Amino acid sequence: MAKTRVVYRDIAPGAAEDATVTVTEGMGSPETLPFGTNPGPLITLERSRWLLDGSCKDFYSASDVGFWSSDLSGDDGSFETKPTIIVEFSEQYSSMGLGLIFDEATGEYCSSVTIQWWQGNILRISRSFAPDAVNFFCEQRVESYDKIVLKLNKTVVPHRRARLNMMIFGVIRTFGMNEIRGASIVNQMNESAVELPISTFNWTLDSLKPVDYLFQLKQPVEVYNDEHLIGVYYINTSSRSSKRVYDIECQDALGVLEYMPYAGAAYLSGTSAKALLSETAKPFAVEFAPDVEDTILRGVLLEGTRRSAIQQIVFAWGVCLATDGSNKLRVFNQPTTPVLIPRDRTFIGASVATAAVVTRVKVIAHEYAEATNGTVNIGGKKYIDTQTAYIVDNPNITASDRENVKEVQGATLVSDDNGNDIAERLYKYYSLRDTNVATVVFGGERLGSCVSIFTPWGLLTTGNLHKMEIKLSNTVVYQSEVTGAWRIDPYYFFSGDLKAGEV
């Protein structure tokens, strides 16, 4: 039976990137502690600590050691001079405690630690903890701190160095469907990037434990069905209706980028689309499919949000972008080889809506030049905007078709270099008129997948999956939207999925 889980990273957003780590009585690469290391088994001079079978590597050749104390602990595991790790931040953060990951290779850990949380010169909280596992959460709600002092007092095995692989400014929690109710996901994209829709995850947590959750803005939430990652979403709002019940609204990376301002820039001589998109998408990473080729874009990006700037880049480039199934922005070319979603995963009651015929597609290209009398202002400089229209007419218009023109005017990275190609591409997109809406059992599909879905009358609609409305349960079911054209596929007909007399 399938199993669905929600992984909530109850952490201080941005704290790891903002952290400056210093140590006393120690060695290693402490700057890596906020992100984690796993050096594996290492050769040391500690008694009964390492095997002579070649499985351990030399400490001095290991570049991924987080923190080791300089001295060994005594007969009772304690240190005469306590190894200390100091983490300072330029901003203030709040969290439910501090997660510590010690030496995973051996399972050894520090059995006594002391943690201080500071706000400027004010000691907010000081507590000692007794870890009993290599992965231990020191639970303590603290708000508005900008410094953490961690003292490692004692090792669980005597005559050992204190080792730490990672510090988590919070805790990672996992919820099963026995704690989740009313959960719905809307994953969506636009194949042509004429818009860049935001995906959402709204859910109610009915916690089995009486935990006082913070649910801070931008904290990441991951949704899995078995090993399939459905998506990563970030907390936007939350409310509490009882001691254990919380209502949480989340959105994808594009939703976060919608609230991040973009100052605007001019690229009159051209710039790399890959480099520009990677820079604009920060703090999120971009994952480019292997067949995505870079291109040069000319034009400007006006002042706005990072999401609006990304939409301009992707539209002018001609690639697809989605956020589901990854913790990165996925950039890929639109697949054209269909995969059949079989009848036994499709519920009865699918429908097909046919859009009106598009009679013309019109795309305005822009050529910018710096000029004192220009009407476009970016960063204090003025530019004139010379516009050219690129038009594609539908050659199959009949007398009964109404005029229906699709026009794109504000694509500021569309230039004379790519205007004609973009108009042709957009015409092909609008030529696909049939949208199949069907309820499907989730099988690992992702946005952008080229699929064939049966219509109620036995034909197939083949196109790219651009919307998935998901009702979360252990058996994940989603309402799919695929825009394409009806067809009979001989492969499926002769393979036996369609039987004689069904079409």
C-alpha positions, 0 to 999 in steps of 0.5 A: 500500500502506498504511503504519503508523508509530509516532511516539515522543516521546522527551521529558522528560514535563512539562518544557515546561509546567514551563520558565521561559525567560530570554534575554540578547542577544535579543528575541521571546517566549522563553516560547513556545520549549518549545511551538514557533512558526512565524512564517513569512518576516519583513521584516528589515534583514539583507542579501540576507535578504528579498524585496520581493514582499509575501511577508514580514510586518513583524517588529513585527506578528509575535506568534509569534517565539520568539527572535532575537538582538539583534545580527547575526553577524560576517563569519565568522558568529560573535558577539562576545557569544554570545546565550544562552537559559536554561531553568530547571525547578522539578523534575528531568528526564531526556532523551536530548538537546535538539532545536532548530528554527531558522528554518524559513522560510529554512532558516537555522540556527546552525552552532555551539551550546554546551549546559550541563545543570545540577543545582542548582549542579552542572554535569552536562555541557557540550558543543558541537554543530555543527548542519547542518540547520534541525531538529537533535537535539543527542544527549546522555543526561542524567539529573536536570537542572533547568537548561539553558543554550544558547549560540548561537555562530555562524550558518551565513550571516554577518551574520544574527541567530540565530533559534530557533523551538523547543526540544524536551527530547528528540527525536521518533523515527519507527519503521516496521514493520521495527522493530516486532514483536508490536504489539497495541492494544486500544481500548475505550469504554463507550457508557453510561459505566457504566465507563470502560475503559482502552485499551492499546498493547503493542509490541516495538521491535527498533531498527535503530540502537544507541540507548540509549532511556530510555522514561520514564513518561508519554512519548507514543507515537502510532500512525498507519496512513497519515494515520489516527491510531489513538491516542495512548498513554503509556508505563507500563512498559518492559524491555530484553532485548538491546542493541536490543530493548525491550518497552514497555507503554503506556496511553491518557490514562485510564490516566494519569488513573487514577494521578492523585488527585482530592480530591473536591468538592461541587456542591450548587447545580449546575455546568457539565458541560463546565467540570467535565470540562475541569478534571478531565481536566487535563493532557489537553485535551477535544475536544467534538463540535459537537452536545454541549450543556452541562448542569448537574450537581448532587451530589458527587464523592468522593475518588478518581482523576481517571479515576473522577471523569470516569466520574461526570461522563460517566455523569450527563451522558449523553455518550460519551467515547473516547481513540482517533483524537485526542490529546485526550479525545473527547466526543460524542453516540452516533451513530445513522446507520449506515455499512456495513462491506462484505463485502470488509473483513470476514473469514469467521468472525464470531460473534454472542453474545446476552446475557440479557434485562434485566428491570429497570433501577434507578438511585439518585439522591442529594440531598446537604445539609450536616449535622454528622451526615452520613455523606459527608465531603468536604474536611472537611465532612459531608453527608447523602445522601437517596436515591431509586430510579428504576426502569424495568421491561421490559414484554416479560418472558415466563414463561421469563425469569430475573430480571436487574436492572441497578442503579447505586447509586454515581453521585453526580452523579445527582440528582432532576433527571436520575435518571429520564432516566438510568434510561430511557437505561440501559434502552435501552442494556441492551436491545441484546443482540446483540454481533457480533464480527468481524475487519475491515480498518481503514478509519479507524473510531473508537470510538463509530462507528455501523456495520453489520456482516454476520453469517455468515448474511447479516443485519446487526448495527447498533450502536456500535463499542465495542472494537477489538483491533488487530494492527499491521502495514502492513495494519491488521486489528482484531477489532471488537465491536458491540452492537446488534440483527439487522436487514435494511436495505432500503437495503443490500438494494436497493443490491446489497450483499445479493444475492437468496437471501442473507438 
